[in-house]
């Protein structure tokens, strides 16, 4: 189930459905921030894989959050996905990150170099202690960091959307 998308596992309950997100191959890391705010579609490059469209409304941000959350929960809890995750989380290969994507897919990969500087990044290197920790403690560590990333991305998207008072209240 791993592929190229982004999110993190969280100790959060709720609906695991996620809206489908169109994938685009555009690198916006060199665009000035004011130009990004005026785009109808903003695409984030996350670790060499597309994270999806930049959410512009509260509903889209919530859908992005749910998709990323679903990806991380799947990676850390679903039978075959968990086994695949644990095998990919090899401490020998270097510092790796768990990426959860808004379309519900996940990926273990090296930290990306092409994402915008202000975009929240997952913690890297948590795979290094894999063989020295109990499995449940490692999962708890990954879950905590993934939860923090998930909230960071949601708040980042909200701040980039530029909601003002008129947008918050009907």
SULNORWO-V428189 format. One record per residue. N is the residue number from 1. RES is the residue in one letter. PHI is phi in whole degrees, 0 to 359 (999 if undefined). NEAR is the number of other C-alpha atoms within 12 Angstrom. D_LAST is the distance of its C-alpha to the last C-alpha in whole Angstrom. Layout:
{{N:RES:PHI:NEAR:D_LAST} {N:RES:PHI:NEAR:D_LAST}}
This chain:
{{1:X:999:26:40} {2:X:287:31:39} {3:X:195:28:38} {4:X:251:31:36} {5:X:200:42:33} {6:X:222:51:31} {7:X:178:54:30} {8:X:220:50:31} {9:X:284:44:32} {10:X:222:35:30} {11:X:272:24:31} {12:X:226:21:28} {13:X:252:12:28} {14:X:146:14:25} {15:X:288:15:25} {16:X:265:25:27} {17:X:281:22:26} {18:X:225:26:25} {19:X:286:25:24} {20:X:290:21:26} {21:X:239:29:26} {22:X:293:20:28} {23:X:258:23:31} {24:X:230:20:32} {25:X:249:19:35} {26:X:226:23:34} {27:X:257:24:35} {28:X:255:29:32} {29:X:295:24:34} {30:X:261:16:35} {31:X:282:20:32} {32:X:291:14:31} {33:X:302:18:28} {34:X:295:14:26} {35:X:290:15:28} {36:X:294:25:26} {37:X:294:23:22} {38:X:268:16:23} {39:X:283:19:24} {40:X:286:14:22} {41:X:232:24:24} {42:X:242:32:25} {43:X:248:33:28} {44:X:263:40:29} {45:X:264:35:33} {46:X:238:42:34} {47:X:59:35:37} {48:X:84:26:38} {49:X:242:34:36} {50:X:284:36:33} {51:X:270:45:30} {52:X:116:38:28} {53:X:290:36:25} {54:X:287:40:23} {55:X:292:36:19} {56:X:250:29:17} {57:X:239:24:13} {58:X:300:24:13} {59:X:296:18:14} {60:X:292:25:17} {61:X:296:33:18} {62:X:295:28:18} {63:X:297:32:20} {64:X:297:45:22} {65:X:302:49:22} {66:X:296:40:24} {67:X:296:40:26} {68:X:295:47:28} {69:X:299:46:28} {70:X:299:42:29} {71:X:299:45:32} {72:X:289:48:33} {73:X:297:43:33} {74:X:299:35:35} {75:X:298:42:38} {76:X:262:43:38} {77:X:232:26:39} {78:X:273:19:40} {79:X:336:14:44} {80:X:292:15:45} {81:X:295:24:42} {82:X:295:26:43} {83:X:298:19:46} {84:X:296:22:45} {85:X:300:36:43} {86:X:295:29:46} {87:X:291:19:48} {88:X:288:27:46} {89:X:277:35:46} {90:X:282:26:49} {91:X:288:23:50} {92:X:281:16:53} {93:X:286:18:51} {94:X:114:20:49} {95:X:288:24:46} {96:X:246:31:43} {97:X:234:37:40} {98:X:261:52:38} {99:X:254:56:35} {100:X:250:50:32} {101:X:247:52:30} {102:X:293:48:27} {103:X:269:37:29} {104:X:92:38:30} {105:X:263:40:34} {106:X:224:42:36} {107:X:204:43:38} {108:X:255:49:41} {109:X:206:34:42} {110:X:288:29:43} {111:X:302:26:40} {112:X:281:29:39} {113:X:251:17:40} {114:X:256:23:38} {115:X:284:26:34} {116:X:303:25:32} {117:X:301:18:34} {118:X:274:18:30} {119:X:286:30:29} {120:X:302:29:30} {121:X:245:35:33} {122:X:289:39:35} {123:X:290:30:38} {124:X:252:27:41} {125:X:88:26:44} {126:X:287:36:43} {127:X:280:32:46} {128:X:297:22:49} {129:X:268:23:49} {130:X:305:29:49} {131:X:280:18:52} {132:X:262:14:53} {133:X:244:17:50} {134:X:292:12:49} {135:X:304:19:47} {136:X:292:16:45} {137:X:290:16:45} {138:X:296:23:44} {139:X:298:32:41} {140:X:297:22:40} {141:X:296:28:40} {142:X:297:43:38} {143:X:297:33:35} {144:X:297:25:35} {145:X:293:30:35} {146:X:292:42:33} {147:X:298:34:30} {148:X:297:26:30} {149:X:296:34:30} {150:X:303:44:27} {151:X:292:30:25} {152:X:299:25:26} {153:X:294:38:25} {154:X:298:36:21} {155:X:292:24:21} {156:X:298:26:23} {157:X:299:34:20} {158:X:297:27:17} {159:X:289:21:19} {160:X:287:27:20} {161:X:288:29:17} {162:X:68:21:16} {163:X:298:20:12} {164:X:247:14:12} {165:X:302:8:9} {166:X:295:8:7} {167:X:281:13:7} {168:X:276:13:7} {169:X:240:8:4} {170:X:289:6:0}}
